């Protein structure tokens, strides 16, 4: 009887511990948190050289998130991609398409970091900057979901950061595989589902509304 009681007690303790950890993981906290806006640049919008599906909606949602951070005096980091690889046809140096879109133009002392690879940490000052300001949590928005957003998020996890992607503040485009067109909406869902699998291992996914309500 005592052994059964001990087993039941152990199970209860484990359950409470796991529930507590899950609650902490899902709790939105802005302590030691920065907003990362990845590649919200003109070429991704109508009239640009690499137009994404839903870029305007994602851009407007990113703008709402940005205003939230500004109102709460929280750190903001703008990532700007400049293409230097041979054969690149968008985000070219000294072009209007490479400029940050008007919806999220940097203000004041907001940090702007230039990158040349999908991973925003690769050969940039991003990691050093985050460490300097003791940033441990990242709220991530931007473009493209399945390229720069994903690669940056996975790299951030490997570097020890806790990540939250604002899903409706990201966007991508149709892709082609084996002659089949894969719709942007399907890619968007698949990549967000993958990166948040195993209990939000790499990132939690929330909506703009969730963030603004601080859920």
C-alpha positions as CSV (number, residue, x, y, z in Angstrom):
1,X,0.0,0.0,0.0
2,X,2.9,2.3,0.9
3,X,4.6,1.6,-2.4
4,X,1.4,2.4,-4.3
5,X,1.0,5.7,-2.4
6,X,4.7,6.6,-3.1
7,X,4.2,5.9,-6.8
8,X,1.0,8.0,-7.0
9,X,2.8,10.8,-5.1
10,X,5.7,10.7,-7.5
11,X,3.4,10.8,-10.5
12,X,1.6,13.9,-9.0
13,X,4.9,15.7,-8.4
14,X,6.1,15.0,-11.9
15,X,2.8,16.2,-13.4
16,X,2.8,19.4,-11.3
17,X,6.5,20.1,-12.3
18,X,5.8,19.6,-16.0
19,X,2.6,21.7,-15.9
20,X,4.5,24.5,-14.1
21,X,7.3,24.4,-16.7
22,X,4.8,24.5,-19.5
23,X,3.0,27.4,-18.0
24,X,6.3,29.3,-17.6
25,X,7.1,28.6,-21.2
26,X,3.8,29.9,-22.5
27,X,3.7,32.9,-20.3
28,X,4.5,36.1,-22.1
29,X,7.2,38.1,-20.4
30,X,8.9,41.2,-21.7
31,X,11.8,41.2,-19.3
32,X,15.2,41.0,-21.1
33,X,13.2,40.9,-24.4
34,X,13.9,42.5,-27.8
35,X,12.0,42.8,-31.0
36,X,13.7,41.4,-34.1
37,X,12.4,42.7,-37.4
38,X,13.9,40.7,-40.2
39,X,14.1,42.0,-43.8
40,X,10.9,44.0,-44.0
41,X,12.3,45.8,-47.1
42,X,10.7,47.3,-50.2
43,X,11.6,44.5,-52.7
44,X,9.2,42.1,-50.8
45,X,6.2,44.5,-51.4
46,X,4.2,45.2,-54.5
47,X,6.4,46.9,-57.0
48,X,9.5,45.2,-55.7
49,X,11.7,42.5,-57.3
50,X,10.6,39.6,-55.0
51,X,7.0,40.2,-54.0
52,X,5.7,38.0,-51.3
53,X,2.2,36.7,-50.6
54,X,0.6,38.7,-47.8
55,X,3.6,41.1,-47.4
56,X,1.4,44.1,-46.8
57,X,-0.6,42.3,-44.1
58,X,2.5,41.0,-42.4
59,X,4.1,44.4,-42.7
60,X,1.1,46.1,-41.0
61,X,1.1,43.6,-38.2
62,X,4.9,44.1,-37.8
63,X,4.2,47.8,-37.5
64,X,1.7,47.2,-34.7
65,X,4.2,45.0,-32.8
66,X,6.8,47.7,-33.3
67,X,4.5,50.4,-31.9
68,X,3.9,48.2,-28.9
69,X,7.6,47.9,-28.2
70,X,8.1,51.6,-28.7
71,X,5.3,52.5,-26.3
72,X,6.7,50.2,-23.7
73,X,10.3,51.5,-24.2
74,X,11.5,48.0,-25.2
75,X,14.6,47.3,-27.4
76,X,14.1,47.0,-31.2
77,X,16.5,45.6,-33.7
78,X,16.0,46.0,-37.4
79,X,17.7,43.5,-39.7
80,X,18.4,44.7,-43.2
81,X,19.6,42.3,-45.9
82,X,22.0,43.5,-48.5
83,X,22.7,41.0,-51.3
84,X,26.4,40.4,-52.1
85,X,26.2,37.0,-53.6
86,X,26.8,36.5,-57.3
87,X,23.6,36.4,-59.3
88,X,21.4,38.2,-56.7
89,X,18.6,40.1,-58.2
90,X,16.9,41.8,-55.2
91,X,18.1,43.6,-52.1
92,X,20.9,44.9,-54.2
93,X,23.2,47.6,-52.6
94,X,22.2,51.2,-53.0
95,X,18.7,50.4,-54.4
96,X,15.3,51.5,-53.2
97,X,14.3,47.9,-53.1
98,X,16.8,47.2,-50.4
99,X,15.6,50.0,-48.1
100,X,13.5,49.2,-45.0
101,X,9.8,49.6,-45.8
102,X,8.0,52.8,-44.6
103,X,5.8,50.7,-42.3
104,X,8.7,49.9,-40.0
105,X,11.3,52.6,-40.6
106,X,13.8,52.8,-37.7
107,X,13.5,55.6,-35.2
108,X,15.8,57.2,-32.6
109,X,18.3,54.7,-31.1
110,X,16.8,51.6,-32.7
111,X,19.6,49.3,-33.8
112,X,20.0,48.5,-37.5
113,X,22.1,45.5,-38.4
114,X,23.2,44.7,-41.9
115,X,23.4,41.0,-42.9
116,X,24.4,39.1,-46.1
117,X,23.2,35.6,-45.2
118,X,19.8,34.2,-44.2
119,X,21.0,33.6,-40.6
120,X,21.0,37.1,-39.0
121,X,23.8,36.0,-36.6
122,X,26.2,35.0,-39.3
123,X,29.0,37.5,-39.7
124,X,27.1,40.2,-38.0
125,X,27.2,42.0,-34.6
126,X,23.8,40.7,-33.5
127,X,25.0,38.2,-30.9
128,X,27.4,40.7,-29.4
129,X,24.7,43.3,-29.3
130,X,22.2,41.0,-27.6
131,X,24.7,40.0,-25.0
132,X,25.7,43.6,-24.3
133,X,22.1,44.5,-23.4
134,X,21.4,41.2,-21.6
135,X,18.7,40.2,-24.0
136,X,17.6,36.6,-23.5
137,X,14.2,36.5,-25.2
138,X,13.4,37.4,-28.8
139,X,10.1,38.4,-30.4
140,X,10.6,37.7,-34.1
141,X,8.8,39.2,-37.1
142,X,9.7,39.5,-40.7
143,X,10.3,37.9,-44.1
144,X,10.7,35.3,-45.5
145,X,9.2,32.8,-43.1
146,X,10.9,29.7,-44.5
147,X,14.3,31.3,-45.2
148,X,15.6,34.2,-43.0
149,X,13.0,34.0,-40.2
150,X,13.5,30.2,-39.8
151,X,17.3,30.2,-40.1
152,X,17.6,33.0,-37.6
153,X,15.2,31.5,-35.2
154,X,16.9,28.1,-35.2
155,X,20.3,29.8,-34.8
156,X,18.9,31.8,-31.8
157,X,17.7,28.7,-30.1
158,X,21.2,27.1,-30.6
159,X,22.7,30.2,-29.0
160,X,20.5,29.9,-25.9
161,X,17.7,32.4,-26.7
162,X,14.0,31.9,-26.0
163,X,12.1,32.7,-29.1
164,X,8.5,33.8,-30.0
165,X,7.5,34.3,-33.6
166,X,4.5,36.5,-34.4
167,X,3.1,34.3,-37.1
168,X,0.8,36.8,-38.8
169,X,3.7,39.3,-38.9
170,X,5.7,37.0,-41.3
171,X,5.3,36.2,-44.9
172,X,6.7,34.1,-47.8
173,X,5.9,33.2,-51.4
174,X,4.8,30.3,-53.6
175,X,7.6,27.7,-54.2
176,X,8.1,25.0,-56.8
177,X,9.1,21.5,-56.1
178,X,9.3,18.7,-58.7
179,X,7.2,20.8,-61.0
180,X,4.5,21.4,-58.5
181,X,3.6,24.8,-57.1
182,X,3.4,24.8,-53.3
183,X,1.2,27.7,-52.1
184,X,2.6,30.3,-49.8
185,X,-0.1,29.7,-47.3
186,X,0.8,26.0,-47.0
187,X,4.5,26.8,-46.7
188,X,3.7,29.4,-44.0
189,X,1.7,26.9,-41.9
190,X,4.2,24.1,-42.4
191,X,7.2,26.0,-41.4
192,X,5.6,27.6,-38.4
193,X,4.2,24.2,-37.3
194,X,7.6,22.7,-37.7
195,X,9.6,25.3,-35.8
196,X,7.1,25.2,-32.9
197,X,7.0,21.3,-32.7
198,X,8.1,19.3,-29.7
199,X,6.5,21.7,-27.3
200,X,7.6,24.9,-28.9
201,X,11.2,23.7,-28.9
202,X,12.6,26.3,-31.3
203,X,9.9,29.0,-30.9
204,X,6.5,29.7,-29.6
205,X,4.0,31.0,-32.2
206,X,1.6,33.7,-31.4
207,X,-0.6,36.3,-33.3
208,X,-0.2,40.0,-33.3
209,X,-3.4,40.2,-31.2
210,X,-1.9,37.8,-28.6
211,X,1.1,40.1,-28.2
212,X,-0.9,43.3,-28.0
213,X,-3.0,41.7,-25.3
214,X,0.2,40.3,-23.6
215,X,-1.0,36.7,-23.6
